[in-house]
Amino acid sequence: MSTDGQVSCPYCESKFKDKNELSKHIDRIHSDSGLLEGDKRQW
């Protein structure tokens, strides 16, 4: 999941500099789509 110090979104493969940025992206972009429903993984 991480490449060259970056983390990738598991839903759209966007790249982020750290897990905090990834978490913000998922909350903003993917949380309303239902993709995270029932997913209890921690980023």
MIGU-79896 format. One record per atom (N, C-alpha, C, O): z, y, x; atom name; residue in three letters; residue number from 1. Coordinates in nm, 3 decimals. Example, Ala and Ser with C-alpha at 12.3 -4.5 7.8 and 13.67 -1.06 7.14 Angstrom:
BEGIN
ATOM      zz      yy      xx loke lumlum miza
ATOM   0.780  -0.569   1.319    N    ALA    1
ATOM   0.780  -0.450   1.230   CA    ALA    1
ATOM   0.780  -0.330   1.320    C    ALA    1
ATOM   0.846  -0.332   1.424    O    ALA    1
ATOM   0.708  -0.225   1.285    N    SER    2
ATOM   0.714  -0.106   1.367   CA    SER    2
ATOM   0.787   0.003   1.290    C    SER    2
ATOM   0.804   0.114   1.341    O    SER    2
! end
This chain:
BEGIN
ATOM      zz      yy      xx loke lumlum miza
ATOM   0.000  -0.121   0.082    N    MET    1
ATOM   0.000   0.000   0.000   CA    MET    1
ATOM   0.000   0.125   0.085    C    MET    1
ATOM  -0.048   0.229   0.038    O    MET    1
ATOM   0.051   0.121   0.206    N    SER    2
ATOM   0.047   0.244   0.285   CA    SER    2
ATOM  -0.051   0.230   0.400    C    SER    2
ATOM  -0.062   0.125   0.464    O    SER    2
ATOM  -0.122   0.338   0.425    N    THR    3
ATOM  -0.223   0.342   0.530   CA    THR    3
ATOM  -0.210   0.474   0.604    C    THR    3
ATOM  -0.213   0.581   0.543    O    THR    3
ATOM  -0.196   0.468   0.734    N    ASP    4
ATOM  -0.188   0.590   0.815   CA    ASP    4
ATOM  -0.080   0.686   0.765    C    ASP    4
ATOM  -0.103   0.807   0.760    O    ASP    4
ATOM   0.036   0.633   0.729    N    GLY    5
ATOM   0.145   0.718   0.683   CA    GLY    5
ATOM   0.128   0.768   0.542    C    GLY    5
ATOM   0.201   0.858   0.498    O    GLY    5
ATOM   0.033   0.712   0.469    N    GLN    6
ATOM   0.010   0.753   0.331   CA    GLN    6
ATOM   0.042   0.637   0.237    C    GLN    6
ATOM   0.043   0.521   0.278    O    GLN    6
ATOM   0.066   0.672   0.111    N    VAL    7
ATOM   0.087   0.571   0.008   CA    VAL    7
ATOM  -0.023   0.588  -0.096    C    VAL    7
ATOM  -0.068   0.699  -0.124    O    VAL    7
ATOM  -0.066   0.476  -0.153    N    SER    8
ATOM  -0.172   0.477  -0.253   CA    SER    8
ATOM  -0.115   0.452  -0.392    C    SER    8
ATOM  -0.022   0.374  -0.409    O    SER    8
ATOM  -0.172   0.518  -0.489    N    CYS    9
ATOM  -0.134   0.494  -0.628   CA    CYS    9
ATOM  -0.184   0.356  -0.668    C    CYS    9
ATOM  -0.302   0.324  -0.646    O    CYS    9
ATOM  -0.097   0.273  -0.725    N    PRO   10
ATOM  -0.141   0.138  -0.766   CA    PRO   10
ATOM  -0.234   0.139  -0.887    C    PRO   10
ATOM  -0.294   0.037  -0.920    O    PRO   10
ATOM  -0.246   0.253  -0.954    N    TYR   11
ATOM  -0.328   0.263  -1.074   CA    TYR   11
ATOM  -0.466   0.321  -1.049    C    TYR   11
ATOM  -0.563   0.281  -1.113    O    TYR   11
ATOM  -0.475   0.417  -0.956    N    CYS   12
ATOM  -0.605   0.482  -0.935   CA    CYS   12
ATOM  -0.643   0.494  -0.787    C    CYS   12
ATOM  -0.749   0.549  -0.756    O    CYS   12
ATOM  -0.560   0.444  -0.697    N    GLU   13
ATOM  -0.588   0.444  -0.553   CA    GLU   13
ATOM  -0.592   0.584  -0.489    C    GLU   13
ATOM  -0.642   0.600  -0.378    O    GLU   13
ATOM  -0.540   0.685  -0.559    N    SER   14
ATOM  -0.525   0.815  -0.497   CA    SER   14
ATOM  -0.426   0.803  -0.383    C    SER   14
ATOM  -0.336   0.720  -0.388    O    SER   14
ATOM  -0.442   0.885  -0.279    N    LYS   15
ATOM  -0.355   0.878  -0.162   CA    LYS   15
ATOM  -0.258   0.996  -0.159    C    LYS   15
ATOM  -0.294   1.109  -0.194    O    LYS   15
ATOM  -0.135   0.967  -0.115    N    PHE   16
ATOM  -0.032   1.069  -0.107   CA    PHE   16
ATOM   0.044   1.056   0.023    C    PHE   16
ATOM   0.048   0.949   0.083    O    PHE   16
ATOM   0.104   1.168   0.066    N    LYS   17
ATOM   0.171   1.167   0.196   CA    LYS   17
ATOM   0.304   1.092   0.196    C    LYS   17
ATOM   0.348   1.046   0.301    O    LYS   17
ATOM   0.367   1.078   0.078    N    ASP   18
ATOM   0.493   1.004   0.072   CA    ASP   18
ATOM   0.518   0.954  -0.071    C    ASP   18
ATOM   0.446   0.989  -0.164    O    ASP   18
ATOM   0.622   0.873  -0.084    N    LYS   19
ATOM   0.653   0.813  -0.214   CA    LYS   19
ATOM   0.696   0.916  -0.317    C    LYS   19
ATOM   0.676   0.895  -0.437    O    LYS   19
ATOM   0.754   1.026  -0.272    N    ASN   20
ATOM   0.795   1.131  -0.365   CA    ASN   20
ATOM   0.672   1.194  -0.432    C    ASN   20
ATOM   0.671   1.216  -0.553    O    ASN   20
ATOM   0.569   1.222  -0.352    N    GLU   21
ATOM   0.446   1.278  -0.408   CA    GLU   21
ATOM   0.378   1.176  -0.500    C    GLU   21
ATOM   0.326   1.213  -0.605    O    GLU   21
ATOM   0.380   1.050  -0.461    N    LEU   22
ATOM   0.323   0.944  -0.545   CA    LEU   22
ATOM   0.397   0.936  -0.678    C    LEU   22
ATOM   0.334   0.925  -0.783    O    LEU   22
ATOM   0.530   0.943  -0.674    N    SER   23
ATOM   0.609   0.937  -0.796   CA    SER   23
ATOM   0.575   1.052  -0.890    C    SER   23
ATOM   0.562   1.033  -1.011    O    SER   23
ATOM   0.562   1.172  -0.834    N    LYS   24
ATOM   0.526   1.288  -0.916   CA    LYS   24
ATOM   0.389   1.268  -0.980    C    LYS   24
ATOM   0.369   1.299  -1.098    O    LYS   24
ATOM   0.294   1.216  -0.903    N    HIS   25
ATOM   0.160   1.190  -0.952   CA    HIS   25
ATOM   0.163   1.091  -1.069    C    HIS   25
ATOM   0.101   1.114  -1.172    O    HIS   25
ATOM   0.236   0.981  -1.051    N    ILE   26
ATOM   0.244   0.879  -1.156   CA    ILE   26
ATOM   0.308   0.936  -1.282    C    ILE   26
ATOM   0.260   0.911  -1.393    O    ILE   26
ATOM   0.416   1.012  -1.266    N    ASP   27
ATOM   0.481   1.074  -1.382   CA    ASP   27
ATOM   0.385   1.169  -1.454    C    ASP   27
ATOM   0.380   1.171  -1.577    O    ASP   27
ATOM   0.310   1.246  -1.378    N    ARG   28
ATOM   0.223   1.347  -1.435   CA    ARG   28
ATOM   0.094   1.287  -1.493    C    ARG   28
ATOM   0.051   1.326  -1.601    O    ARG   28
ATOM   0.034   1.193  -1.423    N    ILE   29
ATOM  -0.098   1.143  -1.461   CA    ILE   29
ATOM  -0.092   1.014  -1.542    C    ILE   29
ATOM  -0.165   1.000  -1.641    O    ILE   29
ATOM  -0.007   0.921  -1.502    N    HIS   30
ATOM  -0.012   0.788  -1.561   CA    HIS   30
ATOM   0.097   0.757  -1.662    C    HIS   30
ATOM   0.084   0.659  -1.736    O    HIS   30
ATOM   0.203   0.835  -1.670    N    SER   31
ATOM   0.315   0.798  -1.758   CA    SER   31
ATOM   0.276   0.803  -1.906    C    SER   31
ATOM   0.329   0.725  -1.985    O    SER   31
ATOM   0.186   0.891  -1.945    N    ASP   32
ATOM   0.146   0.901  -2.085   CA    ASP   32
ATOM   0.041   0.798  -2.125    C    ASP   32
ATOM   0.012   0.781  -2.243    O    ASP   32
ATOM  -0.016   0.729  -2.027    N    SER   33
ATOM  -0.124   0.635  -2.056   CA    SER   33
ATOM  -0.073   0.497  -2.096    C    SER   33
ATOM  -0.151   0.413  -2.139    O    SER   33
ATOM   0.058   0.474  -2.082    N    GLY   34
ATOM   0.114   0.345  -2.118   CA    GLY   34
ATOM   0.109   0.244  -2.006    C    GLY   34
ATOM   0.157   0.132  -2.022    O    GLY   34
ATOM   0.052   0.280  -1.892    N    LEU   35
ATOM   0.039   0.186  -1.781   CA    LEU   35
ATOM   0.174   0.145  -1.724    C    LEU   35
ATOM   0.188   0.034  -1.671    O    LEU   35
ATOM   0.273   0.234  -1.734    N    LEU   36
ATOM   0.402   0.204  -1.673   CA    LEU   36
ATOM   0.499   0.137  -1.769    C    LEU   36
ATOM   0.611   0.104  -1.730    O    LEU   36
ATOM   0.459   0.118  -1.892    N    GLU   37
ATOM   0.549   0.060  -1.991   CA    GLU   37
ATOM   0.593  -0.080  -1.947    C    GLU   37
ATOM   0.511  -0.169  -1.928    O    GLU   37
ATOM   0.724  -0.096  -1.933    N    GLY   38
ATOM   0.778  -0.224  -1.891   CA    GLY   38
ATOM   0.777  -0.246  -1.740    C    GLY   38
ATOM   0.825  -0.349  -1.693    O    GLY   38
ATOM   0.724  -0.153  -1.664    N    ASP   39
ATOM   0.719  -0.167  -1.520   CA    ASP   39
ATOM   0.844  -0.104  -1.461    C    ASP   39
ATOM   0.862   0.018  -1.469    O    ASP   39
ATOM   0.930  -0.185  -1.401    N    LYS   40
ATOM   1.058  -0.137  -1.351   CA    LYS   40
ATOM   1.060  -0.120  -1.199    C    LYS   40
ATOM   1.166  -0.098  -1.140    O    LYS   40
ATOM   0.942  -0.130  -1.135    N    ARG   41
ATOM   0.939  -0.116  -0.989   CA    ARG   41
ATOM   0.981   0.024  -0.947    C    ARG   41
ATOM   0.954   0.122  -1.018    O    ARG   41
ATOM   1.045   0.034  -0.832    N    GLN   42
ATOM   1.087   0.162  -0.777   CA    GLN   42
ATOM   0.989   0.203  -0.667    C    GLN   42
ATOM   0.948   0.119  -0.586    O    GLN   42
ATOM   0.952   0.328  -0.663    N    TRP   43
ATOM   0.854   0.375  -0.564   CA    TRP   43
ATOM   0.924   0.438  -0.448    C    TRP   43
ATOM   0.860   0.483  -0.353    O    TRP   43
! end
